[in-house]
Amino acid sequence: MGGVSEAVTAAIRRRVERYGLRVVCLACGVRGRHRPSIDGRLRKRPCPKCGGRLRTVHWVATHEAAAAVEAREERAVQRAVTRWE
């Protein structure tokens, strides 16, 4: 009922495995690629540069307000940790 066919789903899966998802760190803004088959789940992977939270570029583009809030919170945590150390 209006769903995506199995062939399309398989093609998307192969493309993600080969090229990875485009991701951006909400704390420092570094961009990169995430390959779920190698790195595991995205939510369990910190930013390789600063340790912040990674989100897909597509999610950031579609949820701009939520991304801005999360980025602000992530930067506040980074500042607090830096002051504490």
Order of alpha helices (4+ residues) and beta strands (2+ residues): alpha-beta-beta-alpha-beta-alpha-alpha
